Each structure stands twice: as C-alpha cells, then as structure tokens.
Amino acid sequence: MKDCIFCKIASGEIPAQVVYEDEQVVAFNDINPVAPVHILLIPRLHIPSFNDIIPEHKELIGHLAWAAGKLARLKNINEKGYRLIMNCGRDGGQEIIHLHFHLLGGRPLGSSLVAD
C-alpha cells in the first residue's frame, strides 16, 4: 500500500528505531510510548486489520506473536509481565490501518486501555 506509513517503515522508506526485523516482521519503538517498553510489531505484508486475516495468513500471524515473545525476553519484561495489544477498527482504537501489535512493559500497567 503506497500511502501506508507502516508499509513505508517496513520498506525502509521512512526511518524508525527498529529493534527487530526479519523477512516477515518489523518491530520498532513507538514514537509516543505509554510505557518504558512500547514496541510496535507489524507484518511486512499489508493487512489492514485483524478482520482482514485470511487462512493464508495463519503462519504469518503466529510468527508475529512469536516475535513479540522474543522481544519481551530481549527487553527483559517477560518475567514481570507485559501486555500485547491489537486494536481493531476505529472504535477499537486502531488509527493506523495496518495490522500491528503493541508490546508494552517495564512498569505495572494496571487496567488502563491503550489507543493507537
């Protein structure tokens, strides 16, 4: 998608503080963090939202979740706990129309909700 900011980050067209990448996933620090660790994980493939996942995406979504767990371990938030969030649709708080996870940790998170 040529106008998608996350697609532009995944292709290297727009710079970001990338903390992990492979052939399927790019992870980078959120520019407006709400926790000491706030990483966005995106698939390189443009999938608009959770509602747009099709059977062919199952392995990719599993890989995205695996990468989130790997980053939680690398950032040393796996032992105390972290939050993995995927907002879906405008009313669900999704502002960037490209499927992504928020990985949050590094402090007690309470019960507050996180918007995109």
C-alpha positions in Angstrom: 0.0 0.0 0.0 1.8 3.1 -1.1 0.2 5.6 1.4 0.5 3.3 4.4 3.1 4.7 6.9 3.8 1.2 8.3 4.4 -0.2 4.8 6.8 2.7 4.3 8.6 1.9 7.6 8.7 -1.8 6.7 10.3 -1.0 3.3 12.8 1.4 4.8 11.3 4.4 3.1 10.6 6.1 6.4 13.1 5.8 9.3 12.2 4.2 12.6 14.0 2.9 15.6 13.9 -0.7 14.5 14.5 -3.2 17.3 13.9 -6.4 15.4 13.3 -7.4 11.8 13.2 -10.5 9.6 11.7 -11.4 6.3 8.1 -11.3 7.6 8.1 -8.8 10.6 9.4 -5.4 11.5 9.4 -4.2 15.1 10.2 -0.6 16.2 9.9 1.7 19.2 6.6 3.7 19.3 7.2 7.4 18.9 4.7 8.2 21.6 5.4 5.5 24.2 2.9 4.9 27.1 5.3 2.5 28.9 9.1 2.2 29.3 8.9 -0.5 26.7 6.5 0.3 23.9 7.2 -1.6 20.7 5.1 -1.8 17.6 5.3 -5.1 15.7 4.0 -5.1 12.1 3.9 -7.7 9.3 5.7 -6.6 6.2 2.6 -7.7 4.3 -0.1 -5.1 4.3 -3.1 -6.5 6.2 -5.5 -3.7 7.1 -6.8 -5.1 10.4 -7.5 -8.3 12.4 -10.8 -8.6 10.5 -8.8 -9.0 7.2 -6.8 -12.1 8.3 -7.4 -15.0 5.9 -6.4 -18.6 6.2 -3.2 -17.9 4.2 -2.1 -15.5 7.0 -2.1 -18.0 9.8 1.6 -18.7 9.8 2.4 -15.0 9.5 0.2 -14.1 12.5 1.8 -16.9 14.5 5.3 -15.6 13.5 4.2 -12.1 14.6 3.2 -13.4 18.0 6.4 -15.4 18.3 8.4 -12.2 17.5 6.5 -10.4 20.3 7.5 -13.1 22.8 11.1 -13.0 21.6 11.2 -9.2 22.1 9.7 -9.5 25.6 12.6 -11.7 26.5 15.2 -9.5 24.9 13.8 -6.4 26.7 13.7 -8.4 30.0 9.9 -7.8 30.5 8.9 -11.4 30.2 9.4 -12.3 33.9 7.4 -9.5 35.5 4.8 -9.3 32.7 3.8 -7.3 29.7 0.8 -6.5 27.6 0.3 -7.4 24.0 -2.5 -5.4 22.3 -4.0 -5.4 18.9 -6.6 -2.7 18.3 -9.2 -3.5 15.6 -11.2 -0.8 13.8 -11.8 2.8 14.6 -14.0 2.2 17.6 -11.4 -0.3 18.9 -8.7 2.4 18.8 -7.0 1.5 15.6 -5.6 4.6 13.9 -3.1 3.2 11.5 -4.8 0.8 9.1 -2.1 -1.8 9.0 -2.4 -4.8 11.4 0.0 -4.4 14.3 0.7 -5.4 17.9 1.7 -3.0 20.8 4.1 -4.7 23.1 4.1 -2.8 26.5 6.0 -3.4 29.6 8.6 -2.2 32.0 6.2 -0.9 34.7 2.9 -2.1 36.3 0.3 -1.4 33.6 -2.9 -1.5 35.7 -6.2 -1.7 33.8 -5.9 1.3 31.5 -6.6 0.9 27.9 -4.2 1.9 25.1 -5.3 3.6 21.9 -3.2 3.7 18.8 
